[in-house]
Amino acid sequence: MAFVNEHFLKLQNNYLFADIAKKVNHYQATHPGSRLIRLGIGDVTQPLAEAVRQAMHRAVEDLGQQSTFRGYGPEQGYPFLIDAIRANDFEARGITFGADEVFVSDGAKCDTGNIGDILRKENRIAVTDPVYPVYIDTNVMAGRAGKFADGKWSEVVYLPCTAENRFVPELPARRVDMLYLCYPNNPTGTTLGREELKKWVDYALENETLILYDAAYEAYIQDPDIPHSIYEIPGAEQVAIEFRSFSKTAGFTGVRCGFSVVPKSVKAFTQAGEKVSLNALWNRRFTTKFNGASYITQRGAEAVYSPQGKQQVKALIDYYMTNAGILREGLSNCGLEVYGGENAPYIWLKTPGGLSSWEFFEQLLHEVNLVGTPGLGFGPSGEGYLRLTAFGLREDTLEAVERLTRRL
């Protein structure tokens, strides 16, 4: 007889984006003539940069020649990509890592979900609230979250991020073992300055807390005073694992490529009190359960760091950030409270007139034919907000603002 992992049964039946898709599909079926503008799910719309496409074409040709054919590659990633990551994302900022501290994967979502495999179920976790749902759900699956009641999990420490605290979370009132931080933040589009981030590193050093730092949107930072990596903060290399993604940076949402940085100096404890390197454990987990991102994908990712690639990827980011500026200004002019959109591709709206997140979602869907993401789906502190993304087409972004201006 086979037994299920009953922690999966604790998961809420609804999944945010599946619920949105169900409502949108029903609306389209009953209103076949309507043209929806979708600014909900954060998927990109612009084609891959030419440098990336050309590199991937060359990689395909490599696989068509006996002399350059590649089969299984190193699970942790090809040296050509790892070296490009180290040189451009870290050494250029005065940060040095060994090649064996960078792990190339098929995306940050997988890495942030899978990292829990090497950590004990008894760890107490803290999350900023609102929060990317994957952080919560994967800990539910692992048995760390406790019981769900009144919109919260009993064993999760929630750190509210609201307009009242300028979306800057307070340090936990009680000690935690694992702490999830995502900056620039999804969903609020807000950031942490250097001094604020230092407070979290200092807390982690003092309390031997592991920081799981999701920097998937760092390429969108415009303010030179905002850190792109947690490792810009002294001491972070002892307490933090960082996750990065090419999905939003270079439009790889369908191509799939990301990486994690696990310094050898980051350690956790056995039940007997012995310190163990998480780098070694992550490497073991990685090589056991993953065969590596494809050669073609990694050649494309390498091209992101070429002179042409940097220029073309910057143009993509500028395109989306221009969209963010259009949304931010247009919605503010409509009298809405608007946050984010300055150093991140997300706009976080306060719902008007005391509407709930889902009520405002329904109003926009039915009256404006605009699809957003209800803030409640990101956690209790997301109630009363709605997220829009800047990843749409320019013409859709402009039309969305025009529709809202007419309606509001």
RONU-389618 format. One record per atom (N, C-alpha, C, CB): x, y, z. Coordinates in steps of 0.1 Angstrom, whole numbers, plus 5000, padded with zeros to 4 digits. Glycine has a CB too. Layout:
N
XYZ
...
***
This chain:
408
500849885000
500050005000
500950125000
499050005012
500650224991
501350344991
500650454999
501550394976
501350535006
500850645014
501250775008
501250625029
500350875009
500651005003
501351095013
499351074999
502051195009
502651295017
501451385021
503751375010
500951365033
499651435037
499851585039
499251375050
501051635038
501251785039
500651845026
502751815040
500651765015
500151815002
498651835004
500351724991
497951755012
496551775014
496151895022
496051645022
497151955028
496952085036
496852205026
497952105046
497452185014
497452305005
496052345002
498152264992
495852475001
494552534998
494252494984
494552684999
492952454981
492552404968
492752514957
491052364969
492652634961
492852744951
494352774949
492052864955
494752794936
496052844933
495752984926
496952754925
496453084931
496053224927
495853234912
497153314931
496953194904
496853224890
495953124882
498253204884
495653004888
494652914883
493252974885
494752774889
493053034897
491753104899
491553214890
491653144914
492553294887
492453404878
492053354864
493753484878
492753254860
492553194846
491153144845
493553084843
490553084856
489253024855
488253144854
488952944868
488353254861
487453364860
487553434847
487753464871
488853444842
489053514829
488453424818
490553534826
488653294818
488153204808
486553214807
488653064810
485953214819
484553214820
484053354814
484053204835
484753454817
484253584812
484353594797
485153704818
485453534792
485653544777
484553454770
487053494773
484253344777
483253254771
481853314770
483153124779
481553404780
480253464781
480253604774
479853474795
481453654771
481553784764
482553774753
482053894774
482153694742
483153664732
483653784724
482453564722
482953894724
483354004716
484354104723
482154084712
484554074736
485454164744
486854144741
485154154759
487654254742
489154244741
489754264754
489654334730
490254164760
490854174774
492354224772
490854044781
492754304782
494154344783
494654274796
494354504784
495654194794
496154104805
497354164811
496353964800
497254224823
498454274830
498454204844
498354424831
498054084844
498054004857
499353924859
496853914857
499453814852
500653724853
501853794847
500353584846
502953784854
504153864850
504953794839
505053884861
504253764827
504953704816
505453814807
504053594809
506553794800
507053894791
506453884778
508653874790
506553994770
505853994757
506854024745
504754094757
508054074749
509054114738
509853994734
509854234743
510253994721
511053874717
512453874723
511253884701
513053754723
514453744728
515353834721
514953594727
516353884728
517353974721
518053894710
518454014732
518453974700
519053914688
520353834692
519454014678
521153894701
522453824705
522153694711
523153914715
521053684719
520653554725
520153454714
519553584735
519353504705
518853414694
519953364686
517853494686
520953444682
522053404674
522953304681
522853524670
523153324694
523953234702
523253094703
524153284716
521953094704
521152974705
521152894691
519752994709
521152974680
521252914667
522652844665
521053024656
523652914670
524952854669
525052734677
526052954673
524452734689
524452614698
523752494691
523852644711
522652524684
521952414677
522952354666
520652464670
523652444659
524652394649
525752314656
525252514641
526152354668
527152274675
526652134677
527452344689
525352124680
524851984683
524651904670
523451994690
524751974659
524651904646
525951854640
523951984636
527051884647
528351844642
529051744652
529251964640
529651644647
530251544656
531351604665
530951434648
532151704660
533251754667
532751854678
534151834658
531551904677
531052004687
529851954695
530852134681
529451834692
528251774698
528451774713
527851634693
527351794721
527351784735
526151694740
527151924742
526451604749
525451524755
525151584769
525851374756
525151494779
525051544792
526151644795
525051434803
525651764801
526651854806
526751854821
526252004802
527651934827
527751934841
526451984848
528952024846
525951904857
524651944863
524652084868
524251844874
525752134874
525752264880
525852374870
526952274889
526052344857
526152444847
527552444840
525952584853
527552484827
528752484819
529652594825
528452504804
530952574825
531852674830
531752814822
533352624829
531452804809
531352934802
530353024807
531152904787
529152964812
528153054817
528453084832
526752974816
528852994839
529253024853
530253134854
529752904861
531253134846
532353234846
531753374842
533453194836
530853374832
530153494828
529353554839
529353474815
528653464846
527853514858
528753574868
527053394864
529853504872
530753554882
531353684879
531853444885
531753694866
532453824862
531453944861
533153804849
530353924856
529454034853
528454064865
528654004841
527953964871
526953994882
527554024895
525953884883
528753974897
529353974911
530754044911
529553844916
531753994903
533054064903
532954204899
534053984894
532054244890
531954384886
531454464898
530954394875
530954404908
530454474920
531354444932
529054434924
532554394929
533554374940
533254244948
533554484949
532454154943
532054034950
532753914943
530454014951
533353824951
534053714945
533553584950
535553724948
533253494941
532753354944
533553254936
531253344942
533753134941
534353034933
533352974923
534852924942
533852914913
532952854903
531952754909
533752794891
532452684919
531652574925
530652634935
532552474932
530452764936
529452824944
528252884936
530052934953
528252864923
527252904914
526652784908
527753004904
525252774908
524552654903
523552704893
523852574914
523652664880
522752704869
521552614869
523552714856
520352664868
519152584869
518252624858
518552604883
516952574859
515952614849
515052724855
515152484846
515452794865
514752914869
514752924884
513352894865
514553054889
514553084903
513353024910
514553234905
512153004903
511052944910
511352804915
509852934900
512052724906
512452594910
513452594922
513052514899
514452684921
515452684932
514852734945
516552784927
514052834945
513452884958
512552774964
512653014956
511952694955
511052584960
511852464965
510152544950
512952434958
513752314960
514752334972
514452274948
515052454975
516152474985
515752404999
516452614987
514452405001
513952345014
514252195015
512452365015
514552125004
514951985005
516151965015
515251934991
517052055016
518252035024
518152095038
519452095017
516852135042
516652195055
515652125063
516252345053
515852115076
514952035084
513552085085
515552025098
512551995086
511152035087
510952125099
510351915088
511752115110
511452195122
511852335121
512152125133
512552375111
512952515110
511752615110
513752545097
511852715118
510752815118
511052925107
510652895132
510052945098
510353035087
509553165089
509852975074
510153275083
509453405082
509453445068
510253505091
508353515064
508153565051
507653715052
507153475042
508053795042
507353925041
505953895036
508154025032
505053985040
503653965036
503154105031
502853925049
502754105018
502453995009
503753925004
501654044997
503553804998
504653724994
504453644982
505053635006
505453604975
505353524963
504853384968
506753504956
503753334963
503153214968
504053094969
501953184960
504953074961
505852954961
506552944974
506852964949
506953054980
507653044993
506852975003
508153184998
505553005004
504652945013
504352805010
503353035015
503852784998
503352654994
504352544995
502752654980
505652574991
506652464992
506952435007
507952514985
506752525016
507052495030
505852425036
507252625038
504652445030
503452365034
503752215030
502152415027
504252195018
504552065013
505551995021
505052074998
506452075027
507552015035
507151995050
508752105035
505952045053
505552025067
505952135077
505951895072
506452245072
506952355081
505852455084
508152425075
504752455077
503852575078
502752565089
503152595065
502552445094
501552425105
500152415099
501552535114
499152475105
497752465101
497252605096
496852425113
496352595086
495852715080
494552755087
495652695065
494552885091
493352935097
493353085096
493152895112
492153145093
492053285092
493053345082
492153355105
493353275071
494153335061
495653325064
493853475059
496053255075
497453245078
497853095082
497853335089
499153065081
499652935085
500252955099
500752885075
499852865108
500152885122
501652885125
499552775130
502552815118
503952815121
504752905112
504452675119
504152995104
504853085096
504753225103
504153095082
505953295104
506053425109
505853525098
507353455117
504753605098
504453695088
504953835091
502953705085
505653895082
506254035084
505454125075
507754035081
504454195080
503654275071
504354395064
502454335079
504054405051
504554515043
503354595038
505554465032
503154715044
501954785040
502354935038
500854775051
501355015033
501655155031
502055225044
500455225025
501455165055
501755225068
503155215073
500855165079
503855115069
505255105072
506155125060
505554965078
505555185049
506355215037
506855085030
507555305039
506154975033
506454845027
507854795031
506354855012
508254845042
509554795048
509254715060
510554925052
509554585060
509154495071
509954525083
509254355066
509354495095
510054505108
510754375110
509054525119
511854375117
512554255121
511554165129
513754285129
511754025128
510753935135
510853965150
511153795132
509653955156
509553975171
510153855178
508153995175
510153735172
510753615178
511753565168
509653505181
512753495173
513853445164
513253345154
514853375173
513753355141
513453255131
514653195125
512553325120
514553075119
515653005114
515853025099
515452855116
514753055092
514853075077
513953205074
514252955069
514553285066
513953415063
513953435047
514653525070
512753455042
512653475027
512553635025
511353405021
513453685017
513353815012
513353824997
514553905018
512553904991
512553924976
512654074973
511253854970
513754114968
513854254964
514754274952
514554334976
514254364943
512954434942
511854334944
512754514929
510754384951
509754294956
508654254946
509154354969
508354134946
507154084940
506254034951
507453964930
505054104953
504354184943
504354334944
502954134943
504954394955
504654534957
505554624949
504954564972
506554574942
507454654934
508354754942
506554734924
508454734955
509254814963
510654754965
508554844976
511554834971
512854794973
513354824987
513854864963
514554764991
515254795003
516554865000
515454665011
516754975007
518055045006
519154975013
517855185012
520355025011
521454955017
521454935032
522755025013
521055045039
520955045053
519854945058
520755185059
518754945051
517654855055
518054705053
516354885047
518754685042
519254545039
520254505049
519754535025
521154595053
522154565063
521554525077
523054685066
520354585080
519654545093
519354395092
518454625095
518954345080
518554205079
519754115080
517754175066
520854155074
522054075074
522554075089
523154135065
522554185095
523054185109
522154095118
522954335115
520854105116
519954015123
520253865121
518454045119
520553835108
520853695105
522153645111
520853675090
523153735111
524453705117
524253685133
525453815115
523453765139
523353765153
522453635157
522653885158
521553605149
520553495153
520853365146
519153535150
521953355138
522253235130
521053195121
522753115139
520453295114
519353275106
519753265091
518253395108
519153185084
519453165069
518553255061
519353025065
519153345053
518353435045
518353375031
518953575044
517153355026
516853305012
516453425004
515753185011
517453474996
517253614990
516953594975
518553694992
515753634971
515353624957
515553754950
513753584956
516553764941
516953884934
516553874919
518453914936
515453814917
515053784903
514853914895
513753704902
514554024902
514254154894
515354254896
512954204899
516454214900
517554314903
517954394890
518754244908
517754344878
518154414866
517254534864
518054324854
516154544871
515254654869
515454774878
513754614871
516454764887
516854864896
517354984889
517854814907
516755104891
517255224885
518055314894
516055304879
517755304907
518455384917
519855334920
517555394930
520955404918
522255354920
522555324935
523255444915
521755374944
521955344958
521355214963
521455464966
520555154955
519855024959
520754904955
518455014953
521054814965
521854704962
521254614951
522254624974
522054554943
521554454933
521654314939
522354464920
522554294948
522854164954
522954184969
524154104949
522454084977
522654094991
524054084995
521853974998
524954024986
526354014990
527054144989
526953914980
526454244985
527054384986
527054425001
526254484978
526354355009
526354385024
527354295031
524954365030
528354355037
529354275044
528754175054
530354365052
529254045053
528753945062
527653855056
528254005074
527053905045
525953825039
526453695034
525353905028
527653685029
528153555024
528253445035
529553575018
528053485047
527953385058
526553335061
528553445071
525553415056
524153375061
523153375049
523753475071
523553405037
522553425027
522853335014
522453565022
521753285009
521753214996
520953304986
521153064996
521453334975
520853424965
520353354953
521753544961
519153394948
518553334936
518453434926
517253264940
518753404913
518653494902
517953424890
520053544897
517453504881
516653444870
516953524857
515153444873
517053454846
517053524833
515653544827
517853444823
514653504834
513253504829
512853654826
512253444839
512853734836
512453874835
513553964830
511853934847
514853924834
515954004829
516154004814
517253954835
515953884808
516253874794
515153804786
517553794792
513953794792
512853734785
512853584784
512753794771
513453514794
513653374793
512453294800
514853324800
511253354801
510153284808
509853154802
508953374808
509953144788
509653024782
510952934779
509053044769
512053004779
513352934777
513852854789
514453034772
513652924801
513952864814
515452864817
513352724815
515852954825
517252954830
517353044842
518252984819
518053004852
518353084864
519553034871
517153094873
519853084882
520953034890
520853064905
522353074884
521452984913
521553014927
523053034931
520852904936
523253114941
524653124946
524553074961
525153274946
525352974963
525452914977
526852914982
524852764977
527253024989
528653034993
529052915003
528853165000
530252875002
530652765011
530652805025
532052715007
530652935028
530652995041
529352985048
531253135042
528252965040
526952955046
526752815052
525852985035
526452805065
526352675071
525052665080
527552645080
524652545082
523452515091
523952405100
522152485083
523052375110
523352285120
522652145119
523052345134
523352045123
522751915125
522051925139
523751805125
521251815142
520551815154
521551805166
519551695155
522751755163
523751735174
524551865175
524651625170
524251965167
524952095169
526152115160
525352115183
526352015151
527552035142
527152125130
527951895136
528152205126
527952295115
528252225102
528752425116
527352235092
527452165079
527352275068
526452055078
528152255058
528152345046
526952325038
529452335038
526152425035
524952405027
525352395012
523952525029
526452445009
526952434995
527152284991
528352504993
527752205000
527852064997
526551994996
528752005008
525652025005
524351965005
523552004992
523551995017
523552124989
522852174977
523452104964
522952324976
524752094964
525452024953
524951884952
526952034954
524851814963
524451674963
522951664958
524551614977
522151754963
520751754959
520651784944
519951854968
521351884940
521351934926
521751824917
522252054925
522851754919
523351654910
522451524910
524751624913
521751504921
520851384922
519551404915
520651354937
518951524915
517651544910
517551624898
516851614921
518751674892
518651764881
519851724871
518851914885
519551724858
520551694848
521151814842
519951604838
520751934846
521352054841
520452114830
522652024835
520552254829
519852324819
520552284805
519952474821
519752304795
520352254782
521452344777
519252254771
522352284769
523452354763
522952474755
524252254754
521952454747
521352564739
520952684748
520152514730
520252654759
519752754768
520952824774
518852694779
521952754779
523052814785
523952904776
523952714792
523952864763
524652944754
523853074752
524852874740
522553064752
521753184751
521953274763
520253154749
521953214775
522153294787
523553364787
522053204799
524553294782
525953344781
525953474773
526953244776
525153474762
525153584753
524553714759
524353554740
523753694770
523153804777
524353894782
522353764789
525453844785
526553914790
527553964780
527353824800
527353934767
528153994756
527854144755
527853914743
528754214749
528554364747
527154384740
529654424739
526954314729
525654324722
524454284730
525654254708
524654174737
523554124746
523254224757
523953994752
524254284763
523954384774
523154494769
525254434780
523554544757
522854654751
521354624747
523554704738
521254504742
519854464737
518954434749
519954344728
519554364759
518754334771
518354464779
519554244781
519254564779
518954694785
517754754778
520154784785
517754744765
516654794757
515354734761
516854784742
515354594764
514154524768
513654584782
514354374769
514654594791
514354644804
513754784803
515554634813
514354864795
513955004794
512455004788
514855084784
512154914779
510854904773
509854884785
510754794763
510154784793
509154744803
509054854814
509554614810
510254914817
510155024827
509455144822
511655054832
509555174809
508755274804
507255244805
509055294789
506855124803
505455074806
505155104820
505354924803
506055074829
505855094844
505555234847
506955034852
506355324840
506155464842
504855514837
507255544836
504455464826
503055494820
501955454830
502955424806
502055334835
501055284844
501055374857
501255134847
502255394862
502355464875
501755604874
503855474880
502155674863
501655814862
500155814858
502455884851
499755724849
498355724845
497455694856
498155634834
497755594864
496955554875
496855654886
497355414881
498055714889
498055824899
497155944894
499555874901
497155974881
496356074876
494856044877
496656104862
494555914878
493155864880
492755884895
493055724876
493655924904
493355934918
493655814926
491955974919
494255714920
494555594928
495855604935
494655474918
495955534946
497255524954
498055414947
496955484969
499255454942
500155364934
501455354941
500255424920
501955234941
503355204946
504055114936
503255134960
505455114938
506255034929
506355104915
505654894927
506955034906
507055084892
508255174890
505855154889
509055194900
510255284898
511555204897
510255374910
511655094905
512755004904
512454864902
513555024917
511154844898
510654704895
509554714885
510154644909
509254604878
508254604868
506854574873
508554504857
506554604886
505254584891
504654704897
505354474902
503354724895
502554834901
501654774911
501854914890
501654834923
500854784934
499854894937
501754754947
498554864935
497454964936
496654944949
496554954924
496355044956
495355044966
494055044960
495555164976
493154944964
491854934958
491055054963
491154804962
490255114954
489455234958
488155204965
489155324945
487755294973
486455284979
486255174988
485355274968
487355124994
487255015004
486854874997
486155045014
487054864984
486754734978
487754634982
486754754962
487354504983
488354394985
489154374972
487654264989
490254304974
491054274962
490354204951
492254184966
489554104954
488754024944
487654114939
488253894950
487054194947
485954284942
486554384931
485354364953
487754434934
488354524924
488754454912
489554604931
489254334914
489654244902
488454224893
490154114907
487254194899
486054164892
485554294885
484954114901
485654404892
485254534886
486154564874
485354644896
487454554875
488254584863
488054484852
489754574867
487754354855
487554254845
486254284837
487454114851
485154314845
483854334838
483654474833
482754304848
484154574839
483854704834
484954774826
483654794846
486254724827
487354784820
487954674810
488354834830
487554554812
488254444804
489754444807
487954454789
490154464819
491554464823
491754354833
491954604828
492754274832
493054164841
494254204849
493354034833
494054204863
495154224872
495254104881
494954354880
496054114892
496154014902
495754054915
497653964902
494753994921
494254034935
495354024945
493053954939
495554134953
496654124963
496454024974
496754254969
495253984977
495053884987
495653754984
493553864990
495753724971
496453604967
497853594971
496353584952
498453704975
499853704979
500053704994
500553824974
498953695002
498953695016
498053795023
500453725021
497853775036
496853865043
497054015041
496953825058
498354055041
498554205040
498354255025
499954235044
498054155016
497754195002
496354235000
498154084993
495554215010
494154245009
493954395008
493254195022
493154444999
492954584996
493954634986
493154655009
494654544979
495554594968
495354504956
497054584973
495954554945
495954474933
497254504925
494654514924
497754394919
499054404912
498854414897
499954294915
499454504890
499554514876
501054494872
498954644870
501254434860
502654414856
502954514844
502954274852
504154544842
504654624831
505154544819
505754724836
504854414819
505354334809
504454324797
505554194815
503454394796
502554394785
503154464773
501154454788
502354464762
502754544750
502554694753
501954494738
503254774746
503154924749
501754964745
504154994740
501254924734
499854964730
498854924740
499554914716
499054804746
498054754756
498154834769
498254604759
499454874773
499654954785
498955084783
501154964787
499155154772
498555284769
497055274769
499055344756
496455164763
495055154763
494455124776
494655044753
495255044784
494755014798
494555144806
495754924805
495555234805
495455364812
494255444807
496755444811
494155444793
493055514787
491655464792
493055514772
491555334793
490255274798
489955314812
490255124796
491055304820
490855334834
490555484836
492155294842
491155564828
490855714829
489455734826
491855794820
488955674816
487455684813
486555634824
487155614799
486955524830
486055454839
486155524853
486455304841
487355564857
487555614871
487555764871
488855564876
***
